[in-house]
Amino acid sequence: MLSDDGGFWDFALDSFMARYRPYKVKDGILHIPVKGALTNGLSYTIGGWATGYEYIRQAYKRGMEDSDVKGIALIVDSSGGKATGCFDLANWMYGYRGRKPVTALVEEKAASAAYAIASVADRIVISSTAKVGSIGVAVVLPEVTERHKAMGITVNLIRSKKEKMEGNPFEALSDAARARLQADVDTLHTDFVALVARNRSMDPRLV
């Protein structure tokens, strides 16, 4: 079995950080958690609260290259996370399709970004109470203009062009900014549908 992290998780085996190592093999099956908020640039998993895309990538790669690993189980319980990094990860995982059997085990939820990752598996197995899907993209932009007005606070924005800082919470979203953001969301949604359709061998019109 591989015993080298290639310098990526660089800490002693007896360190408390060892619990965050994304490499746990049971009876020849590598278990990879996909839990909590999924985020880009995080190389660890934090209990059931958060999992990094890089964490999943590194563990998946090692599992595919380890001759002692006969299959991979994605242990999924997540409402999703950031679009940034998600599709790149799912497409990269798909590149290993057929090398070893992969099963996504959904404990309670595999929604949005979590479903994008789970869709890469050969099989998706769900518990009797689990929910899967929510294939969509959302942008949340809080606005505090009314609160500031009630408090007598004025925020002055000085910028090089009107499009700079679109979506900031200190001013109402303009129609032009809303249209641009909607176009971005629509594009990501189209990409999401195409990814799931390919991974699950479905007609995109049925996703």
Stockholm file with secondary structure:
# STOCKHOLM 1.0

chainA/1-207         MLSDDGGFWDFALDSFMARYRPYKVKDGILHIPVKGALTNGLSYTIGGWATGYEYIRQAYKRGMEDSDVKGIALIVDSSGGKATGCFDLANWMYGYRGRKPVTALVEEKAASAAYAIASVADRIVISSTAKVGSIGVAVVLPEVTERHKAMGITVNLIRSKKEKMEGNPFEALSDAARARLQADVDTLHTDFVALVARNRSMDPRLV
#=GR chainA/1-207 SS CCCCCTTSSCSCTTSGGGGGCSCEEETTEEEEEEEEEEETTCCSEETTTEEEHHHHHHHHHHHHHCTTCCEEEEEEEEEEECSTTHHHHHHHHHTTTTTSCEEEEEEEEEETHHHHHHTTSSEEEECTTCEEECCCCCCCCCCCHHHHHHHTCCCCCCCSSTTTTTTCTTSCCCHHHHHHHHHHHHHHHHHHHHHHHHHTTCCGGGC
#=GC SS_cons         CCCCCTTSSCSCTTSGGGGGCSCEEETTEEEEEEEEEEETTCCSEETTTEEEHHHHHHHHHHHHHCTTCCEEEEEEEEEEECSTTHHHHHHHHHTTTTTSCEEEEEEEEEETHHHHHHTTSSEEEECTTCEEECCCCCCCCCCCHHHHHHHTCCCCCCCSSTTTTTTCTTSCCCHHHHHHHHHHHHHHHHHHHHHHHHHTTCCGGGC
//
